[in-house]
């Protein structure tokens, strides 16, 4: 007989911890260990009613723009070079580039040179942008990195890493459209 596993079981595998006979402790530990896996296992998006942010970003040429000046639909991806989930996502996001979607990857790094070098190496088709004033942008990534926002008629947010490259451009735009209904 074939045994099926839940999403949590597949994320944790056969986790056996001797000495944790107390169900509550085991349950809490299993939950805490599964958070990164569960965050990246799907494309659940929180629909929100917030405007496109007006904080300033700057590229390597010194051009400064407000995030809200970019055309929609807009995917705003906040990341840092020290964030392991971010490093995985950047090349996958680069695969989504097309004329129907503006992809804006914005570094919140305190070492912008290191972040720019990484971006040029793994996703040269994406423009490097960084925040001008961290305090102005912090409320958009206060829950952690990576954080992505999809701005259209409405706003959708994805906290934590996602496997963006698993979707075709058409599937991604369909997901975006669904989040905007």
matplotlib code that plots the C-alpha trace (Angstrom):
import matplotlib.pyplot as plt

x = [0.0, 1.3, 1.7, 1.0, 2.6, 1.4, 3.2, 4.6, 5.9, 7.5, 9.3, 10.6, 11.2, 11.4, 12.3, 12.9, 14.2, 14.8, 13.8, 10.9, 8.0, 5.9, 3.6, 3.3, 7.1, 7.3, 4.5, 6.1, 9.5, 8.0, 6.2, 9.2, 11.4, 8.8, 8.4, 11.0, 9.8, 6.2, 6.8, 8.6, 6.3, 3.6, 2.5, 0.0, -0.3, -1.8, -4.1, -3.7, -5.1, -2.0, -0.7, 2.5, 5.3, 6.8, 10.2, 13.2, 15.6, 18.8, 20.6, 24.3, 24.3, 23.0, 19.4, 17.0, 13.3, 10.3, 9.0, 5.5, 6.9, 7.4, 4.7, 2.2, 1.9, 4.9, 6.7, 8.7, 11.2, 13.2, 16.3, 19.9, 23.1, 23.4, 19.9, 20.2, 16.6, 17.1, 20.1, 18.1, 15.2, 17.1, 17.9, 14.4, 12.9, 15.1, 13.3, 10.1, 11.2, 8.8, 7.2, 3.9, 5.5, 7.9, 10.3, 12.1, 14.6, 15.7, 18.5, 18.3, 22.0, 24.4, 27.1, 25.6, 28.7, 28.6, 24.9, 25.4, 28.2, 26.0, 23.1, 25.3, 26.7, 23.4, 20.9, 22.5, 19.2, 17.9, 18.8, 20.4, 18.5, 19.0, 17.1, 18.1, 16.8, 16.3, 13.9, 11.5, 11.4, 11.7, 7.9, 7.7, 10.2, 10.0, 8.7, 12.0, 13.6, 12.9, 9.6, 7.8, 4.9, 2.7, 1.2, -1.7, -5.3, -4.8, -1.6, -0.5, 2.4, 4.6, 6.7, 9.6, 11.2, 9.2, 10.1, 9.4, 11.1, 8.6, 6.0, 5.9, 5.3, 1.7, 1.2, 2.7, 0.5, -2.6, -1.6, -1.2, -4.5, -6.2, -4.7, -6.1, -9.7]
y = [0.0, 3.4, 6.0, 9.6, 12.5, 16.0, 19.1, 19.4, 15.8, 16.3, 19.5, 17.9, 14.4, 11.7, 13.9, 11.8, 13.6, 11.3, 12.7, 14.8, 12.7, 15.7, 16.3, 20.0, 20.5, 18.3, 20.2, 23.6, 22.4, 21.0, 24.2, 26.4, 24.1, 24.1, 27.9, 28.4, 25.3, 26.2, 29.8, 28.6, 25.7, 27.7, 31.0, 32.1, 35.9, 38.3, 40.7, 44.2, 47.6, 49.7, 52.1, 51.6, 52.9, 56.3, 55.7, 56.6, 54.1, 54.7, 52.7, 52.4, 55.3, 57.6, 57.9, 58.3, 57.3, 56.8, 53.2, 54.4, 55.9, 52.5, 51.0, 48.4, 45.6, 45.9, 43.2, 44.9, 42.5, 43.6, 41.6, 41.6, 39.8, 38.3, 36.7, 33.1, 32.9, 36.1, 34.7, 31.7, 33.9, 36.5, 34.2, 32.8, 36.3, 37.1, 34.3, 36.2, 39.3, 40.2, 43.3, 42.8, 42.9, 45.3, 43.5, 45.8, 44.2, 46.6, 45.9, 46.9, 46.0, 48.0, 46.9, 47.9, 47.1, 43.5, 43.3, 44.8, 42.4, 39.4, 40.7, 41.3, 37.8, 35.8, 38.0, 40.6, 41.4, 43.0, 46.5, 47.0, 49.3, 50.1, 52.0, 55.6, 55.9, 52.6, 54.1, 55.1, 51.6, 49.5, 49.2, 47.2, 44.6, 44.8, 41.1, 39.9, 39.2, 38.4, 40.3, 40.8, 43.0, 42.8, 46.1, 46.4, 47.5, 45.9, 44.8, 41.3, 40.5, 37.4, 37.0, 34.7, 32.9, 31.6, 29.4, 32.1, 30.1, 27.3, 29.4, 30.4, 34.1, 33.2, 31.4, 34.2, 36.8, 34.6, 34.4, 38.2, 38.7, 36.4, 38.4, 41.6, 40.5]
z = [0.0, -1.0, 1.8, 1.0, 2.8, 3.7, 2.6, 6.1, 6.1, 2.7, 3.9, 7.1, 5.8, 8.5, 11.4, 14.5, 17.5, 20.5, 23.8, 22.5, 23.7, 24.6, 21.7, 22.3, 22.1, 19.0, 17.4, 18.1, 16.8, 13.7, 13.0, 13.5, 11.3, 8.5, 8.1, 5.4, 3.5, 3.7, 2.6, -0.6, -1.4, -3.2, -4.6, -1.9, -2.2, 0.3, -1.4, 0.1, -0.5, -0.5, -3.2, -5.1, -2.8, -3.4, -1.9, -4.0, -5.6, -7.6, -10.2, -10.9, -13.3, -10.6, -12.0, -9.2, -9.5, -7.4, -7.4, -8.3, -11.6, -13.2, -15.5, -14.2, -13.8, -11.6, -9.6, -6.9, -5.4, -2.3, -1.7, -0.2, -1.2, 2.3, 2.0, 0.8, -0.4, -2.4, -4.1, -5.3, -6.5, -8.6, -11.5, -11.5, -11.6, -14.5, -16.5, -16.1, -18.0, -20.8, -22.2, -20.2, -16.8, -15.2, -12.9, -10.4, -8.2, -5.4, -3.1, 0.5, 1.0, 3.1, 0.5, -2.8, -4.8, -3.7, -4.5, -7.9, -8.7, -7.8, -9.9, -12.9, -12.6, -12.3, -14.0, -16.3, -18.0, -14.8, -13.8, -10.4, -8.2, -4.5, -2.0, -1.4, 2.2, 4.0, 6.5, 3.7, 2.3, 5.5, 6.1, 2.8, 3.9, 7.7, 7.8, 6.2, 2.9, 0.2, -0.1, -3.3, -4.3, -7.3, -8.2, -10.6, -9.9, -6.4, -4.6, -3.8, -1.5, -1.3, 1.9, 1.8, -1.1, -4.0, -7.0, -9.6, -12.3, -12.0, -13.7, -17.4, -18.2, -19.0, -15.7, -13.8, -15.5, -14.9, -11.2, -11.1, -12.8, -10.3, -7.4, -8.9, -9.0]

ax = plt.figure().add_subplot(projection="3d")
ax.plot(x, y, z, "-o")
ax.set_aspect("equal")
plt.show()
